[in-house]
Amino acid sequence: MSDSAAKNRPPRRLISLREGRSLLIGTGFLLTLISVLLLLFPSALIQQTELRLYDVMLTANGTPKQHTSPVIVGIDEDSLESYGQWPWPRYRLAQLVKRLRELGAGVIVLDFLMPEPDRTSPDLIMAERQRDMGQGVSPTSSSAVRDTNSKQLADALTGAKAIIGYYVDFSGTVKASREKAPALPQGLVVTGSKGSDTNWPLPTGFIRSIPLLSSAAGAEGFTNAQNDMDGVLRRVPLLIKLNEIYYPSLALGAVLLGSSKRSLFLTNTSGETKLLWGASTIPLDRQGNLLLDFRGKGRPFEYFSAGAILSRGLSTESLRGRIVLVGVSAKGLGDLHLVPLGRTLNGLEIQATIVDNILSDAFISRPGWSLGAELCAVILLGFLSTWLISRPGFVLTFITGLAGTLSCYWGGKELLIARGLFISPFLPMMTLVMITTALSLLKYGIEAHKLQQRTSVLLEAQDTIILSMLALTEARDKETGGHILRTQKYVQTLARQLANSSRRGELDVIAVELLAKSAPLHDIGKVGIPDAILNKRDQLSPEEFSIMKSHTLIGADALARTVSRTGHPENLDFLQYARQMIESHHERWNGSGYPRGLKGADIPLAGRLMALADVYDAITSSRVYKRAFPHQEAKRYILNESGRLFDPEVVNAFIAREEEFMHIANTFADNNRQGENH
């Protein structure tokens, strides 16, 4: 580039945040696209996280108002202590059922299976004894053997509004009865629109109680419940379909038994499956499951011990007209289910929750348009947050990310609690977090790059000022130019060697570079020396030499004034190094130098480094009054003067790097002596 072109070149412009905004916007849009793909094709981790967030929002519901109908009668520890171990003889269960009927129970729900005869029946005990002693046939293969205990329970159930549980097999691995279908609540009619049950699982059979009991009960209902992928129970099926017949669950069957309305209609519109029962609309997912709205903590439903009922320790009005769920609640017996946020409920409490949700008309649904709503939220929030965060200012970034994330959570929670709609806020929240984090880092990077640019410009300006000051010296002393460059390289080489050896903790990379940057100023004081002395070809007289020696003080004083006038002298380390180097590079280790006669470690390190570099260059370079001497003579002189004129530590660094010294001397030699230093 020509001098005129350099003069006319416009100043370098720093990259602004606005110029980097296209990068920020592009990154934000890319992250939004990633979120869209994660929404449409969710991984198992995404699905599990959404389920956990659903649990957290569900607990914010507190304790919703419960229906008064469901009540639990548990065969608990007190009952077992009073009446013996489980399973109880069925005559005792018959006594319990009779007592519940006396108390006016509206519907009696038996939440357990009884697929085998009661082997505590006297006739069965006798038959088994005869079999074991080789005196008779197996009690299960003889129709003459009577199960009197089961007969008593069947008699107690006959004529009552009672429903008994059974198990539905979907795997085909369990031996299930196909001989007769479970009994439906009398008058139950289930119709459905086409496609409403397309995705429902297909049962392969049933495991029911013995025919004597199942025929005596008013109806049967399945007790199956499928956990989500994280092992938590959040949803239950209300109906299953086999051979074009719909079968209700135990809880739904109990509700139907207790009601005169026994017509159900399945509908599927806009991807939403709904079960219509009277004035109630029960939302189901694609597999026919109902999302459960769990009730409070602890024991959410009214509870009575079966032992207390058998001992007649209960008010006659406590159960009248209510749906009474009977089952095992003692610890270690019965089925336990993990429900949202680590709570554990037994099967009775799950069935009671289903009954309560249906009768309270309190449902949680994930509507068919929920995916579209989440998609719109991801795209809208992604684009909006990208536009806001890409603008200058870190406060706006923080406010956008925090407010947007909290608003997503609050909106999702309010929809769930107030409307019973589950629209997952997880991916919209994740989109905001990703965009806020990524764009904040990018903005920081752009600002850091701007700072680096600004620092680079300042350093270039600093170097330019130094070179301008050196130009003044070169204008006075024609031999100074090459000397300045070589001594700078020598000082840098010595400092690096010391940093890698004896002064590892004192000299770091920055200190080494500052020493090198400061080195060219060491002879700047010569601008104050008269030309007659500075350019004299003959040996200087004592008076002239005294004047020449003053260049150290002239330069040091000029630098000291410059440093003090900056207002922040602590930030100008390179000028401090330069001042030390200017003032002390003619000091000698034994105190024989000038201008202050400093000795040993009192001489600043910068001065000790330049002292050796200056002498080496003076010996190996030609002057108007002397010829150049080879490297070996300079080395011999420096070794001889180690500990007297030069710091032994610096001399050792010189010996370790003498090859580099020779290379510097040859590479940057004056034109009249290039290639002589060997």
ZAMARGU-4260 file (C-alpha; in steps of 0.2 Angstrom, whole numbers, plus 5000, padded with zeros to 4 digits):
<rodrens>
0) 5000/5000/5000 | 5007/5017/4995 | 5010/5031/5008 | 4996/5041/5001 | 4984/5026/5002
5) 4988/5023/5020 | 4985/5041/5024 | 4968/5041/5016 | 4962/5025/5023 | 4947/5027/5034
10) 4949/5022/5052 | 4945/5004/5057 | 4927/5002/5062 | 4922/4991/5077 | 4909/4977/5075
15) 4893/4983/5083 | 4880/4972/5091 | 4868/4977/5077 | 4880/4970/5064 | 4880/4953/5074
20) 4861/4953/5075 | 4859/4942/5060 | 4870/4929/5069 | 4859/4930/5084 | 4843/4929/5074
25) 4849/4915/5064 | 4854/4905/5080 | 4837/4909/5088 | 4827/4903/5073 | 4838/4887/5072
30) 4835/4883/5091 | 4816/4886/5088 | 4817/4873/5074 | 4826/4861/5085 | 4812/4863/5098
35) 4799/4860/5085 | 4807/4844/5080 | 4808/4839/5098 | 4790/4842/5100 | 4785/4832/5085
40) 4797/4818/5088 | 4799/4818/5107 | 4813/4807/5115 | 4809/4797/5130 | 4819/4810/5141
45) 4807/4824/5134 | 4792/4813/5138 | 4797/4809/5155 | 4802/4827/5159 | 4784/4833/5153
50) 4776/4820/5164 | 4786/4826/5179 | 4781/4844/5175 | 4763/4839/5174 | 4765/4831/5192
55) 4772/4847/5199 | 4758/4858/5191 | 4745/4845/5197 | 4751/4847/5216 | 4747/4866/5214
60) 4729/4861/5214 | 4729/4858/5233 | 4714/4848/5239 | 4700/4849/5227 | 4682/4848/5233
65) 4678/4829/5234 | 4662/4820/5231 | 4654/4813/5247 | 4649/4796/5239 | 4665/4786/5239
70) 4670/4778/5256 | 4684/4765/5259 | 4682/4750/5270 | 4699/4743/5273 | 4705/4726/5279
75) 4719/4734/5289 | 4731/4729/5303 | 4718/4732/5317 | 4706/4721/5307 | 4719/4707/5305
80) 4724/4708/5323 | 4705/4706/5328 | 4700/4693/5315 | 4715/4684/5310 | 4727/4683/5294
85) 4722/4687/5276 | 4714/4679/5266 | 4699/4679/5278 | 4687/4664/5276 | 4673/4669/5265
90) 4660/4667/5278 | 4668/4682/5287 | 4667/4692/5271 | 4649/4687/5270 | 4647/4694/5287
95) 4655/4710/5282 | 4644/4712/5266 | 4628/4708/5277 | 4634/4722/5289 | 4637/4734/5275
100) 4619/4731/5268 | 4612/4733/5285 | 4621/4750/5286 | 4612/4755/5270 | 4628/4755/5258
105) 4622/4761/5241 | 4634/4750/5231 | 4647/4737/5238 | 4663/4736/5228 | 4674/4721/5232
110) 4691/4725/5226 | 4699/4708/5226 | 4699/4692/5215 | 4693/4675/5222 | 4697/4664/5207
115) 4699/4648/5218 | 4687/4639/5230 | 4689/4644/5249 | 4699/4630/5256 | 4694/4635/5273
120) 4677/4628/5270 | 4674/4613/5281 | 4669/4601/5267 | 4685/4606/5257 | 4696/4604/5272
125) 4689/4586/5275 | 4691/4582/5256 | 4709/4588/5256 | 4713/4578/5271 | 4705/4562/5263
130) 4715/4566/5247 | 4731/4568/5256 | 4729/4552/5265 | 4724/4542/5249 | 4706/4540/5254
135) 4697/4551/5242 | 4698/4562/5226 | 4704/4580/5224 | 4692/4593/5231 | 4693/4603/5216
140) 4688/4589/5204 | 4673/4583/5214 | 4657/4592/5211 | 4650/4584/5226 | 4661/4594/5238
145) 4653/4610/5243 | 4662/4626/5246 | 4650/4632/5260 | 4660/4648/5264 | 4659/4654/5246
150) 4641/4649/5246 | 4638/4660/5261 | 4647/4675/5252 | 4636/4672/5237 | 4620/4672/5247
155) 4626/4689/5255 | 4629/4696/5238 | 4613/4690/5230 | 4600/4705/5228 | 4613/4718/5233
160) 4620/4732/5222 | 4637/4724/5222 | 4651/4723/5210 | 4666/4712/5211 | 4683/4714/5202
165) 4692/4704/5189 | 4708/4705/5179 | 4710/4708/5161 | 4725/4699/5152 | 4732/4708/5137
170) 4748/4698/5135 | 4741/4681/5131 | 4754/4674/5143 | 4742/4672/5158 | 4730/4657/5157
175) 4714/4667/5156 | 4696/4661/5156 | 4687/4663/5139 | 4672/4652/5143 | 4660/4666/5149
180) 4662/4685/5148 | 4661/4696/5164 | 4643/4701/5170 | 4639/4719/5165 | 4628/4731/5176
185) 4610/4727/5171 | 4604/4739/5158 | 4621/4745/5152 | 4621/4751/5134 | 4637/4757/5126
190) 4637/4764/5109 | 4651/4773/5100 | 4655/4782/5084 | 4667/4775/5071 | 4685/4776/5076
195) 4683/4781/5094 | 4691/4765/5100 | 4703/4761/5086 | 4719/4763/5097 | 4713/4754/5112
200) 4722/4738/5118 | 4714/4722/5114 | 4712/4710/5129 | 4716/4691/5126 | 4705/4685/5141
205) 4699/4687/5159 | 4704/4681/5176 | 4688/4681/5186 | 4681/4675/5203 | 4673/4658/5204
210) 4656/4657/5195 | 4647/4655/5211 | 4652/4673/5217 | 4653/4682/5200 | 4635/4676/5196
215) 4629/4682/5213 | 4636/4699/5211 | 4626/4712/5202 | 4641/4716/5190 | 4659/4714/5187
220) 4673/4727/5183 | 4691/4725/5178 | 4704/4732/5190 | 4719/4735/5178 | 4729/4750/5177
225) 4744/4754/5167 | 4759/4764/5173 | 4767/4777/5162 | 4785/4775/5156 | 4792/4782/5172
230) 4783/4769/5183 | 4770/4782/5189 | 4751/4779/5188 | 4742/4794/5181 | 4729/4787/5170
235) 4717/4772/5170 | 4706/4764/5157 | 4687/4765/5160 | 4681/4753/5146 | 4689/4739/5136
240) 4681/4731/5121 | 4681/4712/5116 | 4670/4705/5103 | 4661/4721/5100 | 4656/4722/5118
245) 4662/4736/5130 | 4666/4731/5148 | 4667/4744/5162 | 4681/4746/5175 | 4677/4742/5193
250) 4675/4760/5197 | 4664/4765/5182 | 4654/4749/5185 | 4651/4755/5203 | 4645/4772/5198
255) 4633/4764/5185 | 4626/4752/5198 | 4623/4767/5209 | 4614/4777/5195 | 4598/4775/5185
260) 4608/4782/5170 | 4617/4767/5162 | 4619/4773/5144 | 4636/4777/5138 | 4641/4785/5121
265) 4658/4786/5114 | 4662/4800/5102 | 4678/4805/5093 | 4679/4822/5085 | 4694/4832/5080
270) 4705/4818/5087 | 4697/4819/5105 | 4689/4804/5112 | 4675/4807/5124 | 4663/4796/5135
275) 4646/4804/5136 | 4636/4799/5152 | 4621/4809/5156 | 4626/4827/5157 | 4644/4822/5160
280) 4657/4822/5147 | 4672/4811/5152 | 4688/4815/5142 | 4698/4800/5137 | 4715/4798/5128
285) 4718/4788/5112 | 4720/4772/5122 | 4704/4775/5131 | 4712/4781/5148 | 4706/4794/5160
290) 4719/4806/5167 | 4716/4806/5186 | 4714/4821/5196 | 4722/4815/5213 | 4714/4822/5229
295) 4725/4830/5242 | 4738/4821/5253 | 4738/4808/5266 | 4721/4798/5267 | 4710/4808/5255
300) 4694/4798/5257 | 4683/4794/5272 | 4690/4778/5279 | 4683/4764/5290 | 4691/4749/5297
305) 4683/4732/5292 | 4686/4726/5309 | 4676/4741/5317 | 4661/4737/5305 | 4661/4719/5310
310) 4661/4723/5328 | 4647/4735/5325 | 4656/4750/5330 | 4650/4762/5317 | 4635/4774/5316
315) 4620/4768/5306 | 4620/4783/5294 | 4639/4783/5290 | 4637/4772/5274 | 4619/4775/5269
320) 4618/4777/5250 | 4636/4778/5247 | 4648/4768/5236 | 4658/4757/5248 | 4674/4751/5242
325) 4680/4735/5251 | 4698/4729/5250 | 4715/4725/5258 | 4724/4741/5265 | 4736/4733/5277
330) 4754/4736/5274 | 4762/4722/5264 | 4746/4716/5257 | 4736/4722/5242 | 4743/4733/5228
335) 4752/4749/5229 | 4754/4762/5216 | 4766/4776/5214 | 4757/4792/5209 | 4763/4810/5205
340) 4777/4817/5216 | 4782/4801/5225 | 4766/4798/5234 | 4760/4780/5236 | 4741/4775/5235
345) 4734/4757/5237 | 4722/4750/5225 | 4706/4755/5235 | 4712/4773/5235 | 4715/4773/5216
350) 4697/4766/5213 | 4690/4779/5225 | 4699/4792/5215 | 4691/4786/5199 | 4673/4786/5207
355) 4676/4803/5214 | 4682/4811/5198 | 4667/4804/5188 | 4654/4809/5201 | 4662/4826/5204
360) 4663/4829/5185 | 4681/4835/5188 | 4692/4829/5174 | 4709/4832/5167 | 4710/4831/5148
365) 4723/4833/5135 | 4713/4839/5120 | 4717/4834/5102 | 4722/4852/5098 | 4735/4852/5112
370) 4750/4848/5101 | 4745/4862/5089 | 4744/4874/5103 | 4761/4869/5110 | 4768/4870/5092
375) 4761/4888/5090 | 4768/4892/5107 | 4785/4886/5103 | 4786/4895/5086 | 4779/4911/5093
380) 4789/4912/5109 | 4805/4907/5099 | 4803/4920/5086 | 4798/4934/5099 | 4811/4930/5111
385) 4824/4929/5097 | 4819/4947/5091 | 4819/4954/5109 | 4835/4946/5115 | 4845/4950/5099
390) 4842/4969/5103 | 4856/4977/5113 | 4856/4976/5132 | 4858/4961/5144 | 4844/4967/5156
395) 4832/4964/5142 | 4839/4947/5139 | 4837/4942/5157 | 4819/4949/5159 | 4814/4941/5142
400) 4820/4924/5148 | 4814/4924/5165 | 4797/4932/5162 | 4794/4921/5147 | 4798/4905/5156
405) 4788/4909/5172 | 4773/4915/5161 | 4773/4898/5152 | 4773/4888/5168 | 4760/4899/5175
410) 4749/4898/5160 | 4750/4879/5159 | 4747/4878/5178 | 4731/4889/5177 | 4724/4879/5162
415) 4727/4863/5171 | 4719/4869/5188 | 4706/4880/5182 | 4700/4872/5166 | 4707/4854/5168
420) 4717/4856/5152 | 4734/4849/5151 | 4744/4859/5138 | 4762/4855/5142 | 4773/4871/5144
425) 4789/4861/5145 | 4795/4863/5127 | 4790/4882/5126 | 4799/4884/5142 | 4814/4874/5135
430) 4814/4885/5119 | 4815/4901/5130 | 4829/4894/5141 | 4839/4888/5126 | 4837/4904/5116
435) 4841/4915/5131 | 4856/4905/5136 | 4863/4903/5118 | 4860/4921/5113 | 4867/4928/5129
440) 4883/4918/5126 | 4884/4925/5108 | 4880/4943/5114 | 4894/4941/5127 | 4906/4934/5113
445) 4902/4949/5102 | 4905/4961/5116 | 4921/4952/5120 | 4926/4953/5102 | 4923/4971/5102
450) 4933/4973/5117 | 4947/4963/5109 | 4946/4974/5094 | 4946/4990/5104 | 4961/4983/5114
455) 4970/4979/5098 | 4967/4996/5092 | 4974/5004/5108 | 4989/4993/5108 | 4992/4997/5090
460) 4991/5016/5094 | 5002/5013/5109 | 5015/5004/5098 | 5014/5018/5085 | 5017/5031/5099
465) 5032/5021/5104 | 5039/5020/5086 | 5036/5039/5084 | 5046/5042/5100 | 5060/5030/5093
470) 5059/5040/5076 | 5065/5055/5086 | 5080/5045/5093 | 5084/5038/5076 | 5084/5056/5068
475) 5097/5061/5081 | 5108/5044/5081 | 5109/5035/5064 | 5115/5020/5072 | 5101/5018/5084
480) 5088/5009/5073 | 5096/4992/5071 | 5102/4993/5089 | 5085/4996/5096 | 5077/4981/5086
485) 5091/4969/5091 | 5091/4973/5109 | 5072/4971/5110 | 5074/4953/5103 | 5088/4950/5115
490) 5078/4956/5130 | 5063/4946/5125 | 5074/4930/5123 | 5082/4932/5140 | 5065/4935/5148
495) 5057/4920/5141 | 5072/4909/5147 | 5070/4916/5164 | 5051/4913/5164 | 5054/4895/5160
500) 5067/4892/5173 | 5072/4902/5189 | 5059/4916/5188 | 5044/4905/5183 | 5033/4913/5196
505) 5038/4931/5193 | 5038/4932/5174 | 5022/4927/5165 | 5019/4929/5146 | 5012/4946/5149
510) 5027/4952/5159 | 5039/4945/5145 | 5029/4954/5131 | 5029/4970/5141 | 5048/4969/5144
515) 5050/4967/5125 | 5038/4981/5121 | 5047/4993/5133 | 5065/4988/5127 | 5065/5000/5112
520) 5063/5015/5123 | 5079/5012/5133 | 5090/5025/5123 | 5076/5038/5121 | 5085/5050/5133
525) 5098/5052/5119 | 5086/5065/5111 | 5093/5077/5125 | 5111/5074/5120 | 5119/5087/5109
530) 5123/5081/5091 | 5141/5085/5093 | 5143/5072/5107 | 5130/5060/5100 | 5138/5058/5083
535) 5156/5061/5088 | 5168/5049/5079 | 5182/5050/5091 | 5183/5045/5109 | 5173/5056/5120
540) 5182/5067/5133 | 5177/5064/5152 | 5166/5080/5151 | 5157/5073/5135 | 5155/5056/5143
545) 5148/5064/5158 | 5135/5072/5147 | 5132/5056/5137 | 5128/5047/5154 | 5114/5059/5157
550) 5104/5051/5144 | 5098/5038/5156 | 5091/5052/5168 | 5084/5062/5154 | 5074/5047/5147
555) 5068/5041/5164 | 5062/5058/5169 | 5053/5060/5153 | 5044/5043/5156 | 5041/5047/5174
560) 5032/5063/5169 | 5022/5054/5156 | 5016/5040/5168 | 5011/5053/5181 | 5001/5063/5169
565) 4990/5048/5163 | 4980/5049/5180 | 4981/5029/5180 | 5000/5025/5182 | 4995/5008/5189
570) 4989/5003/5171 | 5004/5008/5162 | 5016/4993/5166 | 5025/4994/5150 | 5030/5012/5153
575) 5036/5007/5171 | 5047/4994/5164 | 5053/5006/5151 | 5057/5019/5164 | 5067/5006/5174
580) 5076/5000/5159 | 5080/5018/5153 | 5087/5023/5170 | 5096/5007/5175 | 5103/4998/5160
585) 5120/5005/5163 | 5120/5000/5181 | 5132/4985/5185 | 5131/4970/5196 | 5145/4976/5207
590) 5139/4994/5209 | 5151/5002/5197 | 5138/5008/5184 | 5128/5024/5182 | 5118/5035/5185
595) 5115/5029/5203 | 5128/5016/5206 | 5115/5002/5211 | 5121/4985/5215 | 5115/4967/5214
600) 5097/4964/5216 | 5094/4983/5219 | 5095/4985/5200 | 5078/4982/5192 | 5077/4966/5182
605) 5073/4976/5167 | 5089/4985/5169 | 5099/4969/5171 | 5092/4961/5156 | 5095/4977/5145
610) 5113/4978/5152 | 5118/4962/5145 | 5109/4964/5129 | 5116/4982/5126 | 5134/4976/5129
615) 5132/4961/5118 | 5125/4972/5104 | 5139/4985/5107 | 5152/4971/5105 | 5145/4962/5090
620) 5140/4978/5081 | 5151/4990/5071 | 5151/5009/5076 | 5159/5024/5068 | 5173/5022/5081
625) 5175/5003/5081 | 5173/4987/5071 | 5161/4972/5075 | 5168/4958/5086 | 5162/4940/5083
630) 5150/4931/5095 | 5163/4920/5104 | 5173/4936/5110 | 5157/4944/5116 | 5152/4927/5125
635) 5170/4926/5133 | 5169/4944/5139 | 5151/4942/5146 | 5157/4926/5155 | 5172/4934/5162
640) 5161/4948/5169 | 5148/4937/5176 | 5145/4942/5195 | 5155/4958/5192 | 5146/4968/5178
645) 5132/4956/5175 | 5119/4947/5185 | 5125/4928/5185 | 5106/4923/5183 | 5105/4933/5167
650) 5121/4927/5161 | 5115/4909/5163 | 5100/4913/5153 | 5111/4920/5139 | 5122/4904/5138
655) 5106/4894/5137 | 5100/4904/5122 | 5116/4909/5114 | 5111/4901/5097 | 5096/4913/5097
660) 5107/4928/5100 | 5118/4923/5085 | 5102/4921/5074 | 5095/4938/5080 | 5112/4946/5077
665) 5113/4940/5059 | 5095/4942/5055 | 5094/4960/5060 | 5112/4965/5057 | 5116/4982/5050
670) 5119/4982/5031 | 5138/4984/5033 | 5140/4969/5044 | 5127/4956/5039 | 5133/4938/5040
675) 5149/4943/5050 | 5143/4937/5067 | 5148/4919/5069
</rodrens>
